[in-house]
């Protein structure tokens, strides 16, 4: 068995579905590399890139959190919102980061701080993905 | 006998209304396509998450989540999905009827009801009939964002966690086809068991990272969110389909009315001419 079925879905659309030889993702407890025949695993997904390797081809997606289910022959990524990493707009990510930082600095307003912190983490992860992609080009 | 001017005015006004309804029909028809696509786009996620939940149910996990727990019901929460706008036939009303019937049935068993409302129409309806409303979400638009529903879902789940409610029902219209929308009231909590597949035969369990409790909590919340989101997008498709049919009927009815009025108009005109003629003839013979 050299291939593993991978599907990445978010609540509003199906992002990717296909075969892969290896899948890399950022689990909530660290980086994951999933090869075919992996033990059943259920874990949270941290905001970050998900890389799908099929032979020499590789595709990168950005996931802003969610869940990963691993069965020996299939990986399911339930992403909260995921989009093609290529389509990511760097300035958008920066804006989101600034907005999140502002809401952290603004002590007066009644903002949910855990939410703001999560937003920050997400914006940073978006940037990381873009930078990684840039290096590869 | 009505005079010609009156009838003419009436015809003009009905023609104006007919133009509006036929335009609305066309708008609904084009939106229907989009909302149906939206409904299909959300399906992969809800199917996948359902698979995962089914896998969890078949795994030999030691942890059992409160969402599966059957308590003696004292209070139930109805999540009612309605449209924001009217002019869509009996879509909302049929749904409300079902909700009220179910609520009355529970009431007889001594179970109280409270409501979480999605859409302006349900808000208006429950404002007039009363009932305890715990959460509201409205103006989600033709392409609802899943994030807009998180708040409402959380309110309901928190109520369940605190033991304030023991059951939750999801009430929405199911899209059968363009002509038919089926109002449904489905039990959300306790979660009904999902059909088990082949994995059930062997003894296995996941590696949970971090804790099973934490993960299942998040995953089941996501699952319920996805069910509600799917209900909202499906209800949207229903709304547009129902609106298209309602507006088509209105346009046809206006056409029939105009035909009848034109007949009446001609009759009145004919009668007026005849009367005038006979007056002239009468007048001439008198001279």
Contacts between the chains, C-beta under 8 A, distances in Angstrom:
chain1	res1	chain2	res2	distance
A	7	B	44	7.3
A	7	B	48	6.3
A	9	B	44	4.6
A	9	B	45	4.3
A	9	B	48	5.0
A	10	B	45	6.1
A	11	B	42	6.2
A	11	B	45	4.8
A	11	B	46	7.8
A	11	B	146	4.4
A	11	B	225	7.3
A	11	B	226	5.5
A	11	B	229	5.6
A	12	B	38	7.7
A	12	B	41	5.9
A	12	B	42	5.8
A	12	B	45	7.5
A	12	B	145	7.9
A	12	B	146	6.2
A	13	B	41	4.6
A	13	B	42	7.5
A	13	B	44	7.5
A	13	B	45	7.8
A	14	B	41	7.2
A	14	B	44	3.8
A	14	B	45	7.4
A	17	B	44	7.6
A	27	B	209	6.2
A	28	B	209	6.9
A	28	B	210	6.7
A	29	B	209	4.9
A	29	B	210	6.1
A	39	B	207	5.9
A	40	B	55	7.9
A	40	B	59	7.3
A	40	B	204	6.2
A	40	B	205	7.2
A	40	B	206	4.7
A	40	B	207	6.8
A	41	B	206	6.0
A	41	B	207	4.7
A	41	B	208	8.0
A	41	B	209	6.9
A	42	B	52	7.7
A	42	B	56	7.4
A	42	B	206	4.3
A	42	B	207	7.3
A	42	B	208	5.5
A	42	B	209	7.5
A	42	B	215	5.7
A	42	B	219	7.6
A	43	B	208	7.3
A	43	B	209	4.0
A	43	B	210	7.9
A	43	B	215	7.1
A	44	B	209	7.4
A	44	B	210	7.5
A	44	B	215	6.5
A	44	B	218	6.7
A	66	B	222	7.8
A	67	B	52	7.4
A	67	B	215	7.4
A	67	B	218	7.0
A	67	B	219	5.6
A	67	B	222	6.9
A	69	B	52	4.6
A	69	B	55	6.9
A	69	B	206	8.0
A	71	B	55	7.2
A	76	B	48	5.2
A	76	B	51	7.0
A	76	B	52	6.1
A	78	B	45	6.8
A	78	B	48	6.2
A	78	B	49	5.5
A	78	B	52	6.9
A	78	B	219	7.8
A	78	B	222	6.6
A	81	B	146	7.9
